[in-house]
């Protein structure tokens, strides 16, 4: 005789590392939607586990957020980027386009962009973004500045350190790539030209106006 009560489905039993990975993946998706106001109670409900089980792997919400940031930065960074930008080979414009194609497709995904923006708006967590910006300047902006100098036959940085104007010009290029990612992933709007062509236009604009722009800024600095 069948019982009139309906049993809840049994929770899947996973190995500890698999369960932790499941929670972390769900947390990245959830906090990219809910921001820092999201709760571990709601996250556990979405996963289909109890909150005590979630706390067995991540004792506090802050510990979980810490892991979310670490995992996102691990997923969204490639060690070969700096080498690609620093390589003393010809066709610097082509290398810049290749780099930004990889960067936009690797970093500027919906989850990363939303969490990055939520963090920027959080007074408590914005230091995380500043740390990331420091890494971008060290491993991307400065190599772009050095490569641009070399492309135009300028002096080595040992003879003339990079200037603020040079870094600002490189940040303008990087900002254009950032907006390309925002438009594609957050606005969900395709640009008027394919991604490869859009990045070629950004790089050409950067190189075409570089010397005149940097010289004019430095002249009034």
C-alpha positions as CSV (number, residue, x, y, z in Angstrom):
1,X,0.0,0.0,0.0
2,X,1.4,3.3,-1.0
3,X,1.8,6.1,1.6
4,X,-0.3,9.2,1.0
5,X,2.6,11.4,1.9
6,X,5.0,12.4,-0.8
7,X,8.7,12.0,0.1
8,X,11.1,14.8,-0.8
9,X,13.7,13.8,-3.3
10,X,16.9,12.5,-1.7
11,X,19.9,14.9,-1.9
12,X,22.7,13.6,-4.2
13,X,25.7,12.4,-2.3
14,X,28.8,13.9,-3.7
15,X,32.5,13.6,-2.9
16,X,33.7,16.5,-0.8
17,X,35.7,18.2,-3.6
18,X,32.8,17.8,-6.0
19,X,30.3,19.3,-3.5
20,X,32.7,22.2,-2.9
21,X,33.1,22.8,-6.6
22,X,29.3,22.7,-7.0
23,X,28.7,25.3,-4.3
24,X,31.4,27.6,-5.6
25,X,30.1,27.5,-9.2
26,X,26.5,28.2,-7.9
27,X,27.8,31.0,-5.7
28,X,29.6,32.7,-8.7
29,X,26.3,32.6,-10.7
30,X,24.1,33.6,-7.7
31,X,26.2,36.6,-6.5
32,X,26.6,37.8,-10.1
33,X,22.8,38.2,-10.0
34,X,22.2,39.2,-6.4
35,X,25.3,41.2,-5.6
36,X,26.7,41.4,-2.1
37,X,23.1,41.5,-0.7
38,X,22.7,37.8,-1.6
39,X,22.4,35.4,1.3
40,X,23.8,32.0,2.0
41,X,20.3,30.8,2.9
42,X,19.0,31.6,-0.6
43,X,22.1,30.2,-2.2
44,X,21.7,26.9,-0.3
45,X,18.0,26.7,-1.3
46,X,18.9,27.2,-5.0
47,X,21.5,24.5,-4.8
48,X,19.1,22.2,-3.0
49,X,21.3,21.7,0.1
50,X,20.9,22.7,3.7
51,X,22.6,25.9,5.0
52,X,24.6,23.9,7.6
53,X,26.0,21.7,4.8
54,X,27.0,24.8,2.9
55,X,28.7,26.1,6.1
56,X,30.6,22.9,6.4
57,X,32.6,23.9,3.3
58,X,32.4,27.7,3.6
59,X,32.0,28.7,7.3
60,X,30.9,32.3,6.6
61,X,29.5,34.3,3.7
62,X,32.7,36.3,3.7
63,X,34.8,33.2,3.3
64,X,32.6,32.1,0.4
65,X,32.9,35.6,-1.3
66,X,36.7,35.4,-0.9
67,X,36.7,32.1,-2.8
68,X,34.4,33.5,-5.4
69,X,36.8,36.4,-6.1
70,X,39.9,34.1,-6.2
71,X,38.2,31.6,-8.5
72,X,36.9,34.3,-10.9
73,X,40.4,35.8,-11.1
74,X,41.9,32.4,-11.7
75,X,39.4,31.6,-14.5
76,X,39.7,35.1,-16.0
77,X,43.5,35.4,-16.4
78,X,46.0,33.8,-18.7
79,X,49.6,33.7,-17.9
80,X,50.7,34.0,-21.5
81,X,49.2,37.5,-21.9
82,X,52.2,39.4,-20.6
83,X,54.6,37.3,-22.7
84,X,52.5,38.0,-25.8
85,X,52.6,41.8,-25.2
86,X,56.3,41.8,-24.2
87,X,57.5,39.6,-27.1
88,X,60.1,41.6,-29.1
89,X,58.7,40.5,-32.4
90,X,57.3,42.4,-35.4
91,X,53.6,43.2,-36.0
92,X,52.9,44.9,-32.7
93,X,49.4,46.0,-33.9
94,X,48.6,42.4,-34.7
95,X,49.8,41.2,-31.3
96,X,47.6,43.9,-29.6
97,X,44.5,42.8,-31.5
98,X,45.3,39.1,-30.7
99,X,45.8,40.0,-27.0
100,X,42.5,41.9,-26.7
101,X,40.5,39.3,-28.6
102,X,41.7,36.7,-25.9
103,X,41.2,39.2,-23.1
104,X,37.7,40.3,-24.0
105,X,36.5,36.7,-24.5
106,X,38.2,35.4,-21.3
107,X,37.6,38.3,-18.9
108,X,34.6,40.2,-20.0
109,X,31.9,37.6,-19.3
110,X,28.6,38.3,-17.7
111,X,29.5,36.8,-14.3
112,X,32.9,38.6,-14.0
113,X,31.5,42.0,-15.2
114,X,28.5,42.0,-12.8
115,X,30.6,40.9,-9.8
116,X,33.3,43.4,-10.7
117,X,30.7,46.2,-10.9
118,X,28.9,45.1,-7.7
119,X,32.3,45.2,-5.9
120,X,33.1,48.6,-7.2
121,X,29.9,49.9,-5.7
122,X,30.6,48.3,-2.3
123,X,32.6,50.4,0.0
124,X,33.7,47.4,2.0
125,X,35.0,45.3,-1.0
126,X,36.3,47.9,-3.5
127,X,39.9,47.2,-2.4
128,X,39.6,43.9,-4.3
129,X,39.0,45.8,-7.5
130,X,41.8,48.2,-6.8
131,X,44.1,45.2,-6.4
132,X,43.0,43.9,-9.8
133,X,43.5,47.3,-11.4
134,X,47.1,47.3,-10.0
135,X,47.6,43.9,-11.7
136,X,46.3,45.2,-15.0
137,X,48.6,48.2,-14.9
138,X,51.6,46.1,-14.1
139,X,51.0,43.2,-16.4
140,X,49.0,44.8,-19.3
141,X,49.2,48.6,-19.4
142,X,52.9,48.9,-18.8
143,X,53.8,46.2,-21.4
144,X,51.5,48.0,-23.9
145,X,53.3,51.3,-23.2
146,X,56.7,49.7,-23.7
147,X,55.5,47.9,-26.9
148,X,54.1,51.1,-28.3
149,X,57.3,52.9,-27.7
150,X,59.3,50.2,-29.4
151,X,56.8,50.3,-32.3
152,X,57.6,54.0,-32.9
153,X,61.3,53.6,-32.2
154,X,61.2,55.5,-28.9
155,X,63.8,55.2,-26.1
156,X,64.0,52.2,-23.8
157,X,62.4,52.6,-20.4
158,X,65.8,52.2,-18.8
159,X,66.7,55.5,-20.5
160,X,63.3,57.2,-20.1
161,X,60.7,55.9,-17.6
162,X,57.1,55.5,-18.7
163,X,55.2,58.7,-18.3
164,X,51.7,59.3,-16.9
165,X,50.5,60.4,-20.3
166,X,51.7,57.2,-21.9
167,X,49.9,55.1,-19.3
168,X,46.7,57.2,-19.7
169,X,46.8,56.6,-23.5
170,X,47.1,52.8,-22.8
171,X,44.3,52.9,-20.3
172,X,42.1,54.7,-22.9
173,X,42.7,51.7,-25.2
174,X,41.9,49.3,-22.4
175,X,38.8,51.2,-21.6
176,X,37.6,50.8,-25.2
177,X,38.0,47.1,-24.9
178,X,36.1,47.1,-21.6
179,X,33.2,48.9,-23.1
180,X,33.2,46.4,-26.0
181,X,32.8,43.6,-23.4
182,X,30.1,45.5,-21.5
183,X,28.1,46.1,-24.6
184,X,28.2,42.4,-25.6
185,X,27.6,40.8,-22.2
186,X,25.6,43.3,-20.1
187,X,23.8,45.3,-22.8
188,X,23.4,42.1,-24.9
189,X,23.9,44.2,-28.0
190,X,26.1,43.3,-30.9
191,X,28.2,46.2,-32.2
192,X,28.0,47.5,-35.7
193,X,31.0,45.4,-36.7
194,X,32.3,42.0,-35.6
195,X,34.5,41.8,-32.5
196,X,37.8,41.3,-34.4
197,X,37.1,44.4,-36.5
198,X,36.1,46.4,-33.5
199,X,39.3,45.6,-31.8
200,X,41.3,46.4,-34.9
201,X,39.7,49.8,-34.9
202,X,40.6,50.4,-31.2
203,X,44.2,49.4,-31.8
204,X,44.5,51.6,-34.9
205,X,43.0,54.6,-33.1
206,X,45.4,54.1,-30.2
207,X,48.5,53.9,-32.5
208,X,47.4,56.6,-34.9
209,X,46.9,59.2,-32.3
210,X,49.4,58.1,-29.8
211,X,52.5,60.3,-30.5
212,X,50.5,63.5,-31.0
213,X,48.3,62.9,-27.9
214,X,51.1,62.0,-25.6
215,X,53.3,64.9,-26.8
216,X,50.5,67.4,-26.3
217,X,49.6,66.2,-22.8
218,X,53.3,66.2,-21.7
219,X,53.8,69.6,-23.1
220,X,51.2,71.1,-20.7
221,X,52.0,68.8,-17.8
